[in-house]
Amino acid sequence: GAVVSQHPSWVICKSGTSVKIECRSLDFQATTMFWYRQFPKQSLMLMATSNEGSKATYEQGVEKDKFLINHASLTLSTLTVTSAHPEDSSFYICSASMESLYNEQFFGPGTRLTVL
Amino acid sequence: RKEVEQDPGPFNVPEGATVAFNCTYSNSASQSFFWYRQDCRKEPKLLMSVYSSGNEDGRFTAQLNRASQYISLLIRDSKLSDSATYLCVVNRGGSYIPTFGRGTSLIVHP
């Protein structure tokens, strides 16, 4: 149980285009979803926290107009990287959490974005 | 002081060795603590939650020291397959928002 999927698993795009990444909890309802970015040999950096039906809460330094997050249902959240540039190339990972004592997170397999 | 600090390593140990990692956190109000394992170019996977009383899962033992604000992970009888990066995660005090350490790299060699 507690499976999270992400789509696509990798994407290559031209500079200036927008890319949408989907995160789905397949067998549970996620009260909260998190979006992370990870550059090579660095730790996961939390970008934003989203709850179903409400606006995402962005971490300091993350541009909300560039990284659009929509959490339409308890099983789906999307991250859109708008007008992507080469510096946005990274490994984007989502995680989902359900209400529990310890709020464990279950991670999607990640999306590797390369912007040319 | 960073919110969550880990020694990046790498820790290079032979098979069968016992190895321990520490992780310190700055927010004394934090209530939830976890160890995750991340393999190269893969997503993190939960290894174990860390409970106040300490907990053990096979060869893995996790401890929490609230007074000194650190958690530890002990791996006994290391296997080659234990080679990975071990991430310490601490939820921010009074919330469920997680903060990840930069990870500790473990290399187990024959």
Backbone of each chain as ProteinMPNN parsed JSONL, in Angstrom:
{"seq_chain_A": "GAVVSQHPSWVICKSGTSVKIECRSLDFQATTMFWYRQFPKQSLMLMATSNEGSKATYEQGVEKDKFLINHASLTLSTLTVTSAHPEDSSFYICSASMESLYNEQFFGPGTRLTVL", "coords_chain_A": {"N_chain_A": [[0.815, -1.202, 0.0], [0.202, 2.418, 0.0], [1.233, 3.813, -2.319], [2.767, 6.044, -4.54], [2.593, 7.748, -7.535], [4.33, 9.319, -10.258], [4.282, 11.446, -13.048], [5.537, 12.942, -16.006], [8.284, 10.525, -15.987], [10.654, 11.421, -16.91], [11.678, 14.359, -18.665], [12.483, 16.32, -21.46], [12.915, 19.546, -22.543], [12.509, 22.578, -24.473], [13.942, 25.769, -23.792], [11.846, 28.162, -22.302], [9.446, 26.896, -22.618], [6.543, 25.363, -21.022], [6.161, 22.984, -18.429], [4.333, 20.279, -17.203], [3.932, 18.389, -14.297], [2.682, 15.466, -12.881], [1.38, 14.171, -9.844], [0.316, 11.404, -8.152], [-1.552, 9.781, -5.627], [-1.998, 6.45, -5.279], [-3.388, 4.487, -3.838], [-4.415, 5.54, -1.571], [-5.85, 8.278, 0.248], [-4.51, 11.392, 0.098], [-3.883, 13.784, 2.418], [-2.121, 15.823, 2.384], [0.254, 17.059, 0.094], [3.615, 17.214, -0.963], [6.085, 19.094, -2.672], [9.282, 18.721, -3.993], [12.637, 19.678, -4.841], [15.634, 18.51, -6.186], [18.986, 18.981, -6.577], [21.97, 17.712, -8.17], [23.866, 15.731, -5.937], [22.968, 17.093, -3.757], [20.764, 17.919, -1.003], [17.245, 17.15, -0.624], [15.147, 19.799, -1.407], [12.514, 21.442, -0.045], [9.848, 22.696, -1.856], [7.171, 23.472, -1.875], [4.085, 23.132, -0.062], [1.08, 21.434, -0.344], [-2.41, 21.381, 0.147], [-5.438, 19.663, -0.414], [-7.757, 21.416, -2.3], [-7.045, 23.933, -1.419], [-4.882, 26.836, -1.565], [-1.447, 26.45, -2.412], [1.299, 26.389, -0.107], [4.184, 28.127, -0.286], [7.701, 27.716, -0.02], [10.21, 29.916, 1.286], [11.769, 31.919, -1.123], [10.975, 30.472, -3.323], [9.419, 30.877, -6.351], [6.113, 31.509, -6.715], [4.644, 32.122, -8.973], [6.064, 31.016, -10.955], [6.309, 28.344, -10.43], [3.676, 26.605, -10.552], [1.197, 25.236, -8.581], [-1.32, 22.862, -8.342], [-3.825, 21.375, -6.523], [-6.047, 19.348, -6.989], [-7.608, 17.242, -6.09], [-7.942, 14.68, -3.547], [-6.172, 12.823, -4.378], [-4.54, 13.737, -6.347], [-2.036, 15.952, -7.404], [-0.596, 18.67, -9.133], [2.353, 20.014, -10.601], [3.412, 22.779, -12.307], [5.96, 23.903, -14.234], [6.615, 26.941, -15.313], [7.562, 28.651, -18.285], [10.193, 27.476, -18.586], [13.688, 27.379, -17.809], [17.192, 26.689, -18.432], [18.395, 26.599, -15.863], [16.408, 25.58, -14.323], [16.514, 22.929, -14.613], [16.417, 19.862, -13.066], [15.832, 17.383, -10.479], [12.681, 16.57, -9.766], [10.586, 15.858, -7.129], [7.69, 14.436, -5.721], [5.754, 14.049, -2.747], [3.425, 12.309, -0.69], [1.171, 12.521, 1.993], [-0.721, 11.096, 4.606], [-3.174, 11.626, 7.128], [-1.815, 10.848, 10.109], [-0.284, 9.618, 13.096], [2.457, 10.064, 12.925], [2.784, 11.204, 10.472], [4.056, 10.127, 8.131], [5.802, 10.267, 5.019], [5.202, 9.426, 1.647], [6.937, 8.789, -1.186], [6.917, 9.814, -4.62], [8.35, 8.475, -7.679], [9.853, 10.437, -8.838], [10.693, 13.079, -11.174], [12.736, 13.729, -13.812], [13.896, 16.633, -15.025], [15.069, 18.236, -17.855], [16.157, 21.13, -19.244], [16.728, 22.597, -22.264]], "CA_chain_A": [[0.0, 0.0, 0.0], [0.844, 3.727, 0.038], [2.006, 4.0, -3.546], [2.65, 7.347, -5.173], [3.163, 7.746, -8.888], [4.63, 10.607, -10.856], [4.358, 11.376, -14.502], [6.372, 11.88, -16.584], [9.471, 10.187, -15.198], [11.699, 12.329, -17.361], [11.229, 15.227, -19.748], [13.456, 17.246, -22.034], [12.144, 20.573, -23.24], [13.229, 23.773, -24.894], [13.833, 26.918, -22.908], [10.672, 28.975, -22.555], [8.209, 26.101, -22.602], [6.035, 24.999, -19.696], [6.136, 21.539, -18.207], [3.459, 19.885, -16.114], [4.263, 17.115, -13.65], [1.558, 14.976, -12.074], [1.68, 13.323, -8.693], [-0.908, 10.736, -7.741], [-1.539, 8.727, -4.611], [-2.783, 5.437, -5.975], [-4.206, 3.607, -3.004], [-4.822, 6.206, -0.344], [-6.178, 9.687, 0.077], [-3.442, 12.19, 0.669], [-4.341, 15.078, 2.925], [-1.103, 16.803, 2.048], [1.289, 16.66, -0.85], [4.786, 18.075, -0.93], [6.917, 19.115, -3.88], [10.693, 18.941, -3.704], [13.574, 19.737, -5.951], [16.93, 18.021, -5.739], [20.09, 19.12, -7.514], [22.95, 16.632, -7.961], [24.675, 15.669, -4.713], [22.428, 17.962, -2.726], [19.615, 17.366, -0.316], [15.933, 17.558, -1.124], [14.722, 21.119, -0.959], [11.074, 21.576, -0.11], [9.417, 23.856, -2.631], [5.84, 23.901, -1.459], [3.183, 22.173, 0.573], [-0.275, 21.699, -0.823], [-3.543, 20.648, 0.688], [-6.518, 19.587, -1.387], [-8.752, 22.464, -2.301], [-6.558, 25.238, -0.963], [-3.667, 27.287, -2.236], [-0.208, 25.873, -1.888], [2.174, 27.233, 0.705], [5.501, 28.044, -0.887], [8.861, 28.002, 0.825], [10.873, 31.177, 0.989], [12.667, 31.866, -2.271], [10.362, 29.74, -4.434], [8.479, 31.778, -7.029], [4.825, 30.841, -6.904], [4.158, 32.338, -10.329], [6.855, 30.178, -11.862], [6.009, 26.95, -10.089], [2.253, 26.589, -10.251], [0.77, 23.978, -7.983], [-2.753, 22.659, -8.241], [-4.139, 20.149, -5.783], [-7.467, 19.299, -7.346], [-8.333, 16.196, -5.364], [-7.14, 14.036, -2.511], [-5.238, 11.865, -4.964], [-3.797, 14.32, -7.469], [-1.465, 17.289, -7.348], [0.243, 18.925, -10.3], [3.331, 21.104, -10.553], [3.74, 23.27, -13.639], [7.12, 24.794, -14.322], [6.281, 27.826, -16.423], [8.698, 29.293, -18.957], [11.363, 26.807, -18.009], [15.02, 27.762, -18.258], [18.163, 25.632, -18.087], [18.658, 26.518, -14.414], [15.318, 24.815, -13.702], [16.812, 21.495, -14.777], [16.584, 19.281, -11.739], [15.03, 16.205, -10.168], [11.514, 17.044, -9.007], [9.962, 14.714, -6.451], [6.539, 14.75, -4.88], [5.431, 13.061, -1.728], [2.067, 12.423, -0.192], [1.06, 12.166, 3.406], [-2.089, 11.002, 5.107], [-3.21, 11.948, 8.543], [-1.402, 9.76, 10.984], [0.447, 10.153, 14.234], [3.794, 10.499, 12.584], [2.781, 11.882, 9.173], [5.074, 9.626, 7.216], [5.621, 10.654, 3.631], [5.438, 8.4, 0.637], [7.476, 9.544, -2.308], [6.832, 9.376, -5.998], [9.649, 8.093, -8.225], [10.58, 11.608, -9.304], [10.701, 13.489, -12.592], [13.998, 14.391, -14.152], [13.624, 17.68, -16.02], [16.225, 18.84, -18.51], [15.746, 22.242, -20.109], [17.842, 22.881, -23.185]], "C_chain_A": [[0.853, 1.257, 0.0], [1.773, 3.943, -1.142], [1.706, 5.365, -4.135], [3.304, 7.277, -6.552], [3.415, 9.174, -9.34], [4.738, 10.428, -12.354], [4.609, 12.759, -15.069], [7.566, 11.565, -15.686], [10.667, 11.011, -15.661], [11.143, 13.168, -18.506], [12.373, 16.138, -20.166], [12.654, 18.277, -22.812], [13.025, 21.747, -23.612], [13.005, 24.893, -23.894], [12.612, 27.754, -23.294], [9.361, 28.21, -22.553], [7.791, 25.811, -21.168], [5.911, 23.487, -19.591], [5.239, 21.239, -17.015], [3.845, 18.511, -15.604], [3.096, 16.72, -12.766], [2.041, 14.071, -10.96], [0.361, 12.726, -8.207], [-0.667, 9.746, -6.604], [-2.508, 7.668, -5.096], [-3.731, 4.655, -5.074], [-4.536, 4.229, -1.654], [-5.147, 7.66, -0.662], [-5.157, 10.524, 0.837], [-3.982, 13.538, 1.137], [-3.376, 16.184, 2.515], [-0.142, 16.228, 1.02], [2.411, 17.687, -0.803], [5.513, 17.987, -2.272], [8.335, 19.504, -3.493], [11.471, 19.079, -5.001], [14.917, 19.259, -5.405], [17.949, 18.189, -6.848], [21.123, 18.042, -7.192], [23.773, 16.812, -6.698], [24.213, 16.662, -3.649], [21.195, 17.334, -2.104], [18.316, 17.774, -1.019], [15.61, 18.927, -0.548], [13.209, 21.213, -1.133], [10.721, 22.851, -0.859], [8.093, 24.391, -2.103], [5.071, 22.748, -0.843], [1.783, 22.473, 0.069], [-1.285, 20.788, -0.157], [-4.691, 20.725, -0.309], [-7.495, 20.741, -1.203], [-8.294, 23.823, -1.803], [-5.268, 25.591, -1.686], [-2.437, 26.666, -1.579], [0.548, 26.889, -1.044], [3.591, 27.045, 0.203], [6.589, 28.372, 0.136], [9.501, 29.316, 0.364], [11.832, 30.994, -0.188], [12.117, 31.108, -3.461], [9.287, 30.624, -5.056], [7.171, 31.067, -7.326], [4.262, 31.035, -8.311], [4.921, 31.499, -11.347], [6.537, 28.7, -11.646], [4.563, 26.884, -9.604], [1.834, 25.224, -9.721], [-0.738, 23.962, -7.875], [-3.006, 21.332, -7.546], [-5.65, 19.942, -5.885], [-8.269, 18.288, -6.536], [-7.407, 15.581, -4.329], [-6.152, 13.023, -3.068], [-4.377, 12.462, -6.068], [-3.321, 15.727, -7.159], [-0.604, 17.463, -8.58], [1.162, 20.108, -10.034], [3.616, 21.503, -11.99], [4.903, 24.234, -13.54], [6.887, 25.67, -15.539], [7.545, 28.489, -16.973], [10.025, 28.755, -18.408], [12.658, 27.3, -18.634], [16.023, 26.695, -17.836], [18.444, 25.5, -16.595], [17.547, 25.811, -13.641], [15.52, 23.314, -13.846], [17.14, 20.9, -13.412], [15.764, 18.005, -11.645], [13.892, 16.693, -9.278], [10.794, 15.826, -8.417], [8.76, 15.202, -5.651], [6.427, 13.693, -3.787], [4.022, 13.332, -1.238], [2.023, 11.908, 1.229], [-0.406, 12.063, 3.78], [-2.061, 11.256, 6.598], [-2.858, 10.723, 9.368], [-0.557, 10.394, 12.079], [1.785, 10.743, 13.829], [3.898, 11.113, 11.205], [3.913, 11.429, 8.273], [4.75, 10.063, 5.798], [5.938, 9.475, 2.725], [5.787, 9.124, -0.657], [7.125, 8.937, -3.653], [8.239, 9.09, -6.509], [10.443, 9.264, -8.786], [10.471, 11.848, -10.801], [11.995, 14.229, -12.851], [13.731, 15.363, -15.297], [14.939, 18.23, -16.553], [15.712, 19.912, -19.458], [16.937, 22.639, -20.966], [17.949, 24.37, -23.507]], "O_chain_A": [[2.082, 1.18, 0.0], [2.96, 4.222, -0.971], [0.553, 5.787, -4.22], [4.43, 6.803, -6.698], [2.784, 10.114, -8.856], [5.214, 9.409, -12.854], [3.938, 13.7, -14.646], [7.819, 12.285, -14.72], [11.587, 11.267, -14.884], [10.244, 12.734, -19.227], [13.124, 16.651, -19.337], [11.816, 17.925, -23.642], [14.145, 21.886, -23.122], [11.972, 24.938, -23.226], [12.379, 28.019, -24.474], [8.287, 28.809, -22.494], [8.567, 25.985, -20.228], [5.592, 22.807, -20.567], [5.361, 21.856, -15.957], [4.058, 17.583, -16.384], [2.582, 17.533, -11.998], [2.99, 13.305, -11.124], [-0.585, 13.448, -7.893], [0.295, 8.978, -6.621], [-3.69, 7.941, -5.302], [-4.782, 4.207, -5.532], [-4.894, 3.527, -0.709], [-4.764, 8.19, -1.705], [-4.973, 10.379, 2.045], [-4.478, 14.331, 0.336], [-3.772, 17.334, 2.325], [0.224, 15.054, 1.079], [2.171, 18.881, -0.623], [5.544, 16.937, -2.913], [8.561, 20.476, -2.771], [11.038, 18.668, -6.077], [15.281, 19.583, -4.275], [17.805, 17.616, -7.928], [21.153, 17.518, -6.079], [24.304, 17.889, -6.424], [24.974, 17.025, -2.752], [20.654, 16.35, -2.608], [18.312, 18.637, -1.897], [15.78, 19.174, 0.646], [12.694, 21.078, -2.242], [11.218, 23.934, -0.549], [7.919, 25.595, -1.911], [5.361, 21.573, -1.067], [1.351, 23.626, 0.057], [-1.045, 19.601, 0.068], [-4.883, 21.747, -0.968], [-7.987, 21.0, -0.105], [-9.082, 24.768, -1.771], [-4.648, 24.748, -2.334], [-2.402, 26.402, -0.377], [0.439, 28.097, -1.253], [4.138, 25.943, 0.257], [6.402, 29.197, 1.029], [9.346, 29.749, -0.778], [12.602, 30.036, -0.236], [12.743, 31.104, -4.521], [8.361, 31.064, -4.376], [7.141, 30.12, -8.112], [3.489, 30.205, -8.79], [4.46, 31.302, -12.471], [6.505, 27.916, -12.594], [4.269, 27.078, -8.425], [2.091, 24.193, -10.344], [-1.357, 24.908, -7.388], [-2.467, 20.297, -7.938], [-6.413, 20.309, -4.991], [-9.469, 18.463, -6.325], [-6.228, 15.926, -4.252], [-5.379, 12.429, -2.316], [-3.564, 11.755, -6.664], [-4.09, 16.579, -6.713], [0.045, 16.518, -9.028], [0.803, 21.062, -9.343], [4.015, 20.668, -12.802], [4.834, 25.25, -12.849], [6.955, 25.193, -16.672], [8.463, 28.836, -16.23], [10.843, 29.487, -17.852], [12.718, 27.599, -19.827], [15.723, 25.879, -16.964], [18.706, 24.398, -16.113], [17.707, 25.481, -12.466], [14.779, 22.522, -13.264], [18.025, 21.379, -12.703], [15.095, 17.6, -12.596], [14.124, 17.171, -8.167], [10.444, 14.889, -9.134], [8.81, 16.241, -4.994], [6.952, 12.587, -3.912], [3.502, 14.441, -1.361], [2.744, 10.984, 1.606], [-1.231, 12.853, 3.321], [-1.023, 11.111, 7.243], [-3.537, 9.698, 9.313], [-0.168, 11.559, 11.99], [2.194, 11.791, 14.329], [4.988, 11.509, 10.793], [4.644, 12.249, 7.718], [3.587, 10.211, 5.423], [6.814, 8.656, 3.004], [5.026, 9.957, -1.15], [7.045, 7.719, -3.807], [9.218, 9.427, -5.843], [11.6, 9.092, -9.171], [10.193, 10.937, -11.581], [12.307, 15.223, -12.196], [13.382, 14.953, -16.404], [15.811, 18.637, -15.787], [14.927, 19.631, -20.364], [18.008, 22.972, -20.458], [18.831, 24.776, -24.265]]}, "seq_chain_B": "RKEVEQDPGPFNVPEGATVAFNCTYSNSASQSFFWYRQDCRKEPKLLMSVYSSGNEDGRFTAQLNRASQYISLLIRDSKLSDSATYLCVVNRGGSYIPTFGRGTSLIVHP", "coords_chain_B": {"N_chain_B": [[22.966, 28.024, 12.893], [22.098, 25.131, 11.109], [18.811, 23.84, 10.323], [18.574, 21.032, 10.256], [21.188, 18.873, 10.585], [23.673, 16.848, 9.156], [26.454, 14.645, 8.955], [28.033, 14.497, 5.939], [29.65, 12.417, 5.101], [31.671, 10.43, 2.843], [30.89, 7.352, 4.579], [32.889, 4.684, 4.722], [32.801, 1.339, 4.868], [33.569, -2.085, 5.766], [31.891, -5.103, 4.741], [29.712, -6.495, 7.156], [30.407, -4.843, 9.192], [29.642, -2.565, 11.908], [27.89, 0.441, 11.86], [27.311, 3.87, 12.618], [25.167, 6.686, 12.424], [24.721, 10.132, 13.084], [22.369, 12.777, 13.633], [21.651, 16.119, 13.971], [19.291, 18.476, 15.244], [17.702, 21.694, 15.206], [15.348, 22.808, 16.192], [13.697, 22.718, 19.083], [11.08, 22.123, 19.497], [10.276, 20.223, 17.726], [8.575, 17.234, 16.776], [8.336, 14.92, 15.293], [10.257, 12.399, 13.757], [12.397, 10.941, 11.357], [14.109, 8.384, 9.503], [15.246, 8.148, 6.245], [16.052, 6.346, 3.291], [18.01, 6.846, 0.43], [18.656, 5.853, -2.773], [20.986, 6.174, -5.471], [19.91, 8.546, -7.778], [17.278, 7.953, -7.341], [14.009, 7.99, -5.697], [13.525, 8.976, -2.236], [13.103, 6.511, 0.311], [11.157, 5.444, 3.03], [12.857, 4.439, 5.864], [12.773, 4.068, 8.655], [10.629, 5.263, 11.271], [11.329, 7.38, 14.06], [11.063, 6.818, 17.373], [10.31, 8.082, 20.649], [11.142, 6.336, 22.628], [13.038, 4.936, 21.369], [13.734, 2.613, 18.752], [13.779, -0.549, 17.045], [14.526, -2.336, 14.1], [15.101, -5.167, 12.811], [18.317, -5.221, 11.639], [18.641, -2.574, 12.085], [18.711, 0.229, 14.205], [17.154, 2.898, 15.789], [17.539, 5.931, 17.57], [16.457, 8.508, 19.779], [17.442, 11.526, 21.152], [16.302, 13.849, 23.031], [17.153, 15.832, 24.782], [19.692, 16.545, 23.936], [19.095, 17.042, 21.378], [19.335, 15.288, 19.09], [19.203, 12.639, 16.673], [19.82, 9.208, 16.04], [21.137, 6.599, 13.951], [21.753, 3.245, 13.822], [23.45, 0.738, 12.203], [23.778, -2.632, 12.025], [25.937, -5.421, 11.221], [26.595, -4.819, 8.433], [25.518, -4.842, 5.036], [26.298, -5.256, 1.553], [24.233, -4.214, 0.089], [23.324, -2.196, 1.676], [24.515, 0.109, 0.983], [24.072, 3.43, 0.311], [22.447, 6.654, 0.454], [21.653, 8.116, 3.5], [19.001, 9.747, 4.832], [18.128, 12.158, 7.151], [15.172, 13.207, 8.652], [13.276, 15.769, 9.97], [10.387, 16.933, 11.391], [9.102, 20.208, 11.352], [8.828, 22.139, 14.316], [5.751, 21.805, 15.942], [4.372, 21.363, 13.623], [3.655, 19.589, 10.518], [5.452, 19.897, 8.576], [8.166, 18.869, 6.739], [11.73, 18.783, 7.24], [14.631, 18.121, 5.547], [17.765, 16.59, 6.142], [21.055, 16.894, 4.633], [21.934, 14.411, 4.064], [23.715, 11.34, 4.624], [26.314, 9.603, 3.25], [26.756, 6.186, 2.699], [29.026, 3.623, 2.105], [29.394, 0.329, 1.559], [31.807, -2.098, 1.433], [33.202, -5.102, -0.063]], "CA_chain_B": [[22.9, 26.56, 12.893], [21.103, 24.632, 10.173], [17.703, 23.152, 10.98], [18.907, 19.619, 10.373], [22.566, 18.696, 10.147], [24.22, 15.502, 9.071], [27.78, 14.503, 8.378], [27.787, 13.925, 4.604], [30.472, 11.233, 4.85], [31.109, 9.085, 2.944], [31.358, 6.345, 5.509], [33.338, 3.553, 3.92], [32.955, 0.272, 5.849], [33.534, -3.435, 5.188], [30.725, -5.934, 5.054], [29.694, -7.037, 8.505], [30.726, -3.811, 10.182], [28.562, -1.773, 12.52], [28.121, 1.86, 11.571], [26.299, 4.729, 13.244], [25.057, 8.06, 11.934], [23.984, 11.064, 13.928], [21.728, 13.905, 12.974], [21.224, 17.088, 14.975], [18.241, 19.392, 14.796], [17.779, 22.944, 15.966], [14.073, 23.214, 16.764], [13.391, 21.84, 20.218], [9.656, 21.791, 19.493], [10.02, 19.168, 16.741], [7.961, 16.072, 17.409], [8.38, 13.729, 14.438], [11.614, 12.19, 13.251], [12.434, 9.781, 10.465], [15.26, 8.092, 8.657], [14.934, 7.684, 4.898], [17.181, 5.881, 2.498], [17.889, 7.237, -0.972], [19.642, 5.301, -3.694], [21.391, 7.133, -6.503], [18.943, 8.894, -8.811], [15.957, 7.403, -7.025], [13.324, 8.739, -4.668], [13.752, 8.468, -0.88], [12.164, 5.517, 0.847], [11.169, 5.443, 4.484], [13.561, 3.334, 6.517], [12.07, 3.906, 9.925], [10.298, 6.408, 12.107], [12.115, 7.359, 15.285], [10.175, 7.03, 18.514], [10.97, 8.604, 21.847], [11.737, 5.251, 23.394], [13.982, 4.21, 20.521], [13.105, 1.472, 18.114], [14.673, -1.441, 16.317], [13.906, -3.084, 13.012], [16.148, -6.037, 12.291], [19.691, -4.739, 11.872], [18.607, -1.119, 12.212], [18.215, 0.766, 15.476], [17.08, 4.355, 15.804], [17.432, 6.506, 18.906], [16.175, 9.937, 19.859], [17.906, 12.193, 22.371], [15.669, 15.179, 22.984], [17.939, 16.796, 25.569], [20.802, 17.001, 23.094], [18.525, 17.315, 20.066], [19.864, 14.527, 17.965], [18.737, 11.282, 16.464], [20.895, 8.364, 15.533], [20.79, 5.367, 13.247], [22.803, 2.24, 13.937], [23.287, -0.399, 11.284], [24.656, -3.75, 12.395], [26.172, -6.431, 10.196], [26.363, -4.119, 7.159], [25.472, -5.591, 3.781], [26.628, -4.456, 0.372], [23.004, -3.541, -0.337], [23.04, -1.043, 2.534], [25.156, 1.28, 0.381], [23.04, 4.402, -0.082], [22.482, 7.885, 1.248], [20.658, 8.045, 4.566], [18.49, 11.092, 5.062], [17.457, 12.433, 8.426], [14.051, 14.109, 8.432], [12.682, 16.275, 11.208], [9.265, 17.836, 11.127], [9.237, 21.473, 12.056], [8.105, 22.149, 15.57], [4.349, 22.173, 15.908], [3.778, 21.205, 12.292], [4.017, 18.362, 9.806], [6.314, 20.274, 7.468], [9.441, 18.17, 6.955], [13.018, 19.348, 6.841], [15.572, 17.054, 5.268], [19.195, 16.794, 6.205], [21.662, 16.7, 3.321], [22.182, 12.997, 3.868], [25.01, 10.737, 4.915], [26.588, 8.559, 2.274], [27.361, 4.956, 3.211], [29.543, 2.684, 1.114], [29.801, -0.939, 2.163], [32.625, -2.806, 0.443], [33.434, -6.528, 0.284]], "C_chain_B": [[21.795, 26.12, 11.948], [20.012, 23.893, 10.941], [18.007, 21.69, 11.248], [20.312, 19.415, 9.806], [22.998, 17.249, 10.208], [25.636, 15.57, 8.53], [27.604, 13.837, 7.017], [28.57, 12.659, 4.306], [31.356, 11.455, 3.629], [31.72, 8.243, 4.061], [31.65, 5.107, 4.675], [33.638, 2.395, 4.869], [32.948, -1.085, 5.154], [32.233, -4.13, 5.548], [30.83, -6.472, 6.47], [29.978, -6.019, 9.591], [29.454, -3.204, 10.77], [28.88, -0.306, 12.298], [26.975, 2.678, 12.161], [26.345, 6.125, 12.642], [24.306, 8.886, 12.964], [23.387, 12.177, 13.095], [21.281, 14.858, 14.074], [20.172, 18.013, 14.394], [18.19, 20.586, 15.73], [16.487, 23.314, 16.693], [13.641, 22.252, 17.868], [11.921, 21.428, 20.266], [9.314, 20.681, 18.485], [9.536, 17.909, 17.432], [8.105, 14.789, 16.592], [9.734, 13.631, 13.765], [11.641, 10.901, 12.435], [13.834, 9.596, 9.902], [14.742, 7.563, 7.327], [16.224, 7.218, 4.245], [16.953, 6.324, 1.061], [19.021, 6.614, -1.771], [19.87, 6.307, -4.816], [20.295, 7.313, -7.56], [17.559, 8.261, -8.594], [15.303, 8.267, -5.942], [13.663, 8.183, -3.285], [12.692, 7.447, -0.487], [12.297, 5.497, 2.364], [11.878, 4.208, 5.007], [12.895, 3.048, 7.853], [11.729, 5.255, 10.538], [11.115, 6.275, 13.387], [11.211, 7.717, 16.447], [10.976, 7.442, 19.733], [11.724, 7.524, 22.615], [12.803, 4.501, 22.616], [13.292, 3.017, 19.908], [14.099, 0.723, 17.244], [13.895, -2.17, 15.243], [14.999, -3.926, 12.376], [17.526, -5.504, 12.652], [19.761, -3.238, 12.135], [18.02, -0.701, 13.556], [18.261, 2.281, 15.418], [16.887, 4.825, 17.239], [17.157, 7.996, 18.785], [16.688, 10.455, 21.192], [17.392, 13.626, 22.338], [16.523, 16.225, 23.703], [19.06, 17.386, 24.722], [20.368, 17.273, 21.664], [19.266, 16.591, 18.947], [19.17, 13.177, 17.882], [19.87, 10.487, 15.848], [20.32, 7.151, 14.823], [21.988, 4.441, 13.33], [22.486, 1.102, 12.996], [24.296, -1.467, 11.687], [24.818, -4.688, 11.214], [25.896, -5.873, 8.794], [26.42, -5.07, 5.973], [25.859, -4.664, 2.635], [25.417, -3.626, -0.057], [22.618, -2.367, 0.565], [23.67, 0.235, 1.979], [24.087, 2.209, -0.186], [23.313, 5.695, 0.672], [21.346, 7.822, 2.256], [20.283, 9.472, 4.966], [17.767, 11.171, 6.392], [16.353, 13.455, 8.149], [13.44, 14.486, 9.779], [11.543, 17.192, 10.837], [9.432, 19.088, 11.968], [8.359, 21.471, 13.293], [6.66, 22.593, 15.408], [3.702, 22.021, 14.548], [4.192, 19.867, 11.697], [4.94, 18.665, 8.63], [7.694, 19.67, 7.696], [10.653, 18.993, 6.536], [14.004, 18.197, 6.697], [17.004, 17.498, 5.565], [19.793, 16.538, 4.829], [22.026, 15.251, 3.052], [23.594, 12.585, 4.219], [25.213, 9.571, 3.966], [27.291, 7.375, 2.934], [27.785, 4.079, 2.049], [30.017, 1.453, 1.853], [30.577, -1.725, 1.11], [32.904, -4.235, 0.904], [34.659, -6.687, 1.175]], "O_chain_B": [[20.69, 26.662, 11.977], [20.234, 23.39, 12.043], [17.731, 21.173, 12.331], [20.572, 19.761, 8.654], [22.729, 16.53, 11.17], [25.969, 16.454, 7.74], [27.081, 12.725, 6.942], [28.227, 11.909, 3.392], [31.765, 12.592, 3.392], [32.884, 8.397, 4.429], [30.768, 4.561, 4.012], [34.624, 2.448, 5.605], [32.382, -1.222, 4.069], [31.57, -3.787, 6.526], [31.908, -6.857, 6.924], [29.807, -6.303, 10.776], [28.362, -3.313, 10.211], [30.007, 0.135, 12.522], [25.827, 2.235, 12.197], [27.417, 6.673, 12.384], [23.385, 8.406, 13.624], [23.85, 12.473, 11.993], [20.602, 14.442, 15.013], [20.169, 18.296, 13.195], [18.583, 20.502, 16.894], [16.515, 24.041, 17.686], [13.268, 21.11, 17.6], [11.555, 20.499, 20.986], [8.161, 20.254, 18.414], [10.003, 17.552, 18.514], [8.007, 13.691, 17.139], [10.287, 14.615, 13.274], [10.995, 9.911, 12.779], [14.629, 10.534, 9.838], [13.912, 6.655, 7.282], [17.323, 7.642, 4.603], [15.849, 6.197, 0.531], [20.197, 6.827, -1.476], [19.038, 7.179, -5.067], [19.822, 6.344, -8.153], [16.789, 8.065, -9.534], [15.935, 9.144, -5.354], [14.053, 7.02, -3.178], [11.538, 7.525, -0.909], [13.401, 5.528, 2.907], [11.546, 3.08, 4.643], [12.503, 1.916, 8.137], [12.436, 6.246, 10.351], [11.541, 5.178, 13.749], [10.654, 8.814, 16.488], [12.175, 7.178, 19.827], [12.794, 7.766, 23.174], [13.404, 3.554, 23.123], [12.357, 2.469, 20.492], [15.101, 1.266, 16.779], [12.749, -2.571, 15.45], [15.733, -3.456, 11.508], [17.858, -5.357, 13.829], [20.841, -2.701, 12.381], [16.981, -1.203, 13.986], [19.274, 2.873, 15.045], [16.167, 4.202, 18.02], [17.566, 8.651, 17.827], [16.395, 9.881, 22.241], [17.979, 14.498, 21.697], [16.599, 17.374, 23.268], [19.338, 18.583, 24.789], [21.177, 17.687, 20.833], [19.752, 17.203, 17.996], [18.635, 12.654, 18.86], [20.766, 11.043, 15.214], [19.185, 6.738, 15.061], [23.101, 4.81, 12.954], [21.377, 0.569, 12.999], [25.505, -1.235, 11.689], [23.968, -4.752, 10.326], [25.058, -6.401, 8.063], [27.253, -5.975, 5.914], [25.755, -3.442, 2.744], [25.556, -2.488, -0.506], [21.687, -1.626, 0.251], [23.38, 1.329, 2.466], [23.303, 1.821, -1.051], [24.281, 5.807, 1.423], [20.209, 7.51, 1.902], [21.122, 10.276, 5.373], [16.906, 10.348, 6.705], [16.592, 14.459, 7.478], [13.132, 13.628, 10.606], [11.717, 18.125, 10.053], [9.843, 19.037, 13.127], [7.283, 20.874, 13.308], [6.382, 23.632, 14.808], [2.59, 22.505, 14.338], [4.969, 19.116, 12.286], [5.185, 17.802, 7.788], [8.324, 19.925, 8.723], [10.594, 19.79, 5.599], [14.184, 17.4, 7.617], [17.394, 18.63, 5.277], [19.109, 16.019, 3.947], [22.389, 14.901, 1.929], [24.538, 13.37, 4.124], [24.384, 8.664, 3.89], [28.289, 7.54, 3.635], [27.009, 3.823, 1.128], [30.931, 1.522, 2.675], [30.063, -1.987, 0.023], [32.85, -4.541, 2.095], [35.002, -7.805, 1.561]]}, "name": "protein", "num_of_chains": 2, "seq": "GAVVSQHPSWVICKSGTSVKIECRSLDFQATTMFWYRQFPKQSLMLMATSNEGSKATYEQGVEKDKFLINHASLTLSTLTVTSAHPEDSSFYICSASMESLYNEQFFGPGTRLTVLRKEVEQDPGPFNVPEGATVAFNCTYSNSASQSFFWYRQDCRKEPKLLMSVYSSGNEDGRFTAQLNRASQYISLLIRDSKLSDSATYLCVVNRGGSYIPTFGRGTSLIVHP"}
